Amino acid sequence: MNNESRHIIDKSFYEPETRWGFYVSAKRKQVWAKELEIMFEFDRICKKHGLKYRLDGGTLLGAVRHGGFIPWDDDLDVDMTREDYEKARVIMQEELQDPFEWQDLYTNLSKATPEQVTPHHMLTFAKIRNKNTTAIEPPTMPSNINQGIWIDIFPIDEGFDGLGFDSEMFEIIKELYVTVFGIQRLKDLLLAPDSTPAIPQEDLREIMKLPVSERFKIYEQTLISLKGVSTKYNYNYIEVLGGAKGGIDKVLFDEISELPFEGFMMPVNARYDEFLTRWFGDYMTPVVRQQHTAIFNPDVSYMDYFKNPGKYKDTLSLGVDD
């Protein structure tokens, strides 16, 4: 995506069609187009400031296998190393113009009372949303929090390699993660009399007295402090939740290439075959599944939807049967 002219979505894109035996409706195409528009703005700002990113997850898989969106997919994912992600957090909030907005745990919690907090507030990654659209996932967040169509931006952190990032550090990171995202039972286990956590219990008690956003800051600052200690990268929250001490060799991120995605060239890991095989195994064999249980409307602001929910069609979940 090197110039503005390449950002024009052709009218033919919006036509319904069948891809890989799956019917792609005009409405799904309209949602995809809104996501591409967000992506174009994200790409523009990244290029302006020298920030690197790559297509990630199902979006990368779609680029390789389908030349665009997986037909039954409903979102767009990219990743950035932690260093570029932290720069993007500041730059995007400065540069994104209406209707686009950067969203993460900090921005969400700043708009919610403790009683209003739901799992959807508690992002370990970031989103860029279009406030003039609707993409409401249950449980519903307060209406003052942006719930428009989005793209996901995932930070890539140092991963366990048994060397610079050893088992002790893994336990520290996991415990910091639990202080933010763990259910109360897990937090209580860390402070149980017979528990011997990697972080001294006195320190854990002090951390848990802090607001959630401050606890998350400690977690992220610890990840930032690990820059360069490992030979591998990983999605830290996946590594922690799965107990998977198996990062991805950094060499897979060293070289960036491009692949066509819905007619636009987008950055990918040059060694995407190794990357996709690592995560999906036989990634060329498709599995049709519903992505999100959500209300999508590319033409209506989530704010209008909350004001007049009965006025708009609310059955567009973008599942297999849309």
Secondary structure as the mmCIF struct_conf table of DSSP 4:
data_model
#
loop_
_struct_conf.conf_type_id
_struct_conf.id
_struct_conf.beg_label_comp_id
_struct_conf.beg_label_asym_id
_struct_conf.beg_label_seq_id
_struct_conf.end_label_comp_id
_struct_conf.end_label_asym_id
_struct_conf.end_label_seq_id
BEND BEND1 ASN A 3 ASN A 3
HELX_RH_3T_P HELX_RH_3T_P1 GLU A 4 HIS A 7
HELX_LH_PP_P HELX_LH_PP_P1 ILE A 8 ASP A 10
HELX_RH_3T_P HELX_RH_3T_P2 LYS A 11 TYR A 14
BEND BEND2 GLU A 15 GLU A 15
STRN STRN1 GLU A 17 ARG A 19
TURN_TY1_P TURN_TY1_P1 TRP A 20 GLY A 21
STRN STRN2 PHE A 22 VAL A 24
HELX_RH_AL_P HELX_RH_AL_P1 ALA A 26 HIS A 49
TURN_TY1_P TURN_TY1_P2 GLY A 50 GLY A 50
STRN STRN3 ARG A 54 LEU A 55
HELX_RH_AL_P HELX_RH_AL_P2 GLY A 57 HIS A 66
BEND BEND3 GLY A 67 PHE A 69
TURN_TY1_P TURN_TY1_P3 PRO A 71 TRP A 72
STRN STRN4 ASP A 77 THR A 81
HELX_RH_AL_P HELX_RH_AL_P3 ARG A 82 GLU A 95
TURN_TY1_P TURN_TY1_P4 ASP A 98 PRO A 99
STRN STRN5 PHE A 100 GLN A 103
HELX_RH_AL_P HELX_RH_AL_P4 LEU A 105 LEU A 109
TURN_TY1_P TURN_TY1_P5 SER A 110 LYS A 111
BEND BEND4 ALA A 112 ALA A 112
HELX_RH_3T_P HELX_RH_3T_P3 PRO A 114 GLN A 116
HELX_RH_3T_P HELX_RH_3T_P4 PRO A 119 HIS A 121
BEND BEND5 THR A 124 PHE A 125
STRN STRN6 ALA A 126 ASN A 130
TURN_TY1_P TURN_TY1_P6 LYS A 131 ASN A 132
BEND BEND6 THR A 133 THR A 133
STRN STRN7 THR A 134 ILE A 136
HELX_LH_PP_P HELX_LH_PP_P2 GLU A 137 GLU A 137
BEND BEND7 PRO A 138 PRO A 139
HELX_LH_PP_P HELX_LH_PP_P3 THR A 140 PRO A 142
TURN_TY1_P TURN_TY1_P7 SER A 143 ASN A 144
BEND BEND8 ILE A 145 ILE A 145
BEND BEND9 GLY A 148 GLY A 148
STRN STRN8 ILE A 149 GLU A 158
BEND BEND10 GLY A 162 PHE A 165
HELX_RH_AL_P HELX_RH_AL_P5 SER A 167 PHE A 181
BEND BEND11 GLY A 182 GLY A 182
HELX_RH_AL_P HELX_RH_AL_P6 GLN A 184 LEU A 190
TURN_TY1_P TURN_TY1_P8 LEU A 191 LEU A 191
BEND BEND12 ALA A 192 ALA A 192
TURN_TY1_P TURN_TY1_P9 PRO A 193 ASP A 194
BEND BEND13 ALA A 198 ILE A 199
HELX_RH_AL_P HELX_RH_AL_P7 GLN A 201 MET A 208
TURN_TY1_P TURN_TY1_P10 LYS A 209 LYS A 209
BEND BEND14 LEU A 210 LEU A 210
HELX_RH_AL_P HELX_RH_AL_P8 VAL A 212 SER A 225
TURN_TY1_P TURN_TY1_P11 LEU A 226 GLY A 228
BEND BEND15 VAL A 229 VAL A 229
BEND BEND16 THR A 231 THR A 231
STRN STRN9 LYS A 232 ASN A 234
HELX_RH_AL_P HELX_RH_AL_P9 ASN A 236 GLY A 242
TURN_TY1_P TURN_TY1_P12 GLY A 243 GLY A 243
STRN STRN10 ILE A 248 ASP A 249
TURN_TY1_P TURN_TY1_P13 LYS A 250 LYS A 250
HELX_RH_AL_P HELX_RH_AL_P10 VAL A 251 ASP A 254
STRN STRN11 ILE A 256 PHE A 261
TURN_TY1_P TURN_TY1_P14 GLU A 262 GLY A 263
STRN STRN12 PHE A 264 ASN A 269
TURN_TY1_P TURN_TY1_P15 ALA A 270 ARG A 271
HELX_RH_AL_P HELX_RH_AL_P11 TYR A 272 PHE A 280
BEND BEND17 GLY A 281 ASP A 282
TURN_TY1_P TURN_TY1_P16 TYR A 283 MET A 284
BEND BEND18 THR A 285 THR A 285
STRN STRN13 ILE A 295 ASN A 297
TURN_TY1_P TURN_TY1_P17 PRO A 298 ASP A 299
BEND BEND19 VAL A 300 VAL A 300
HELX_RH_AL_P HELX_RH_AL_P12 TYR A 302 LYS A 307
HELX_RH_3T_P HELX_RH_3T_P5 PRO A 309 LYS A 311
BEND BEND20 TYR A 312 TYR A 312
BEND BEND21 GLY A 319 GLY A 319
TURN_TY1_P TURN_TY1_P18 VAL A 320 ASP A 321
#
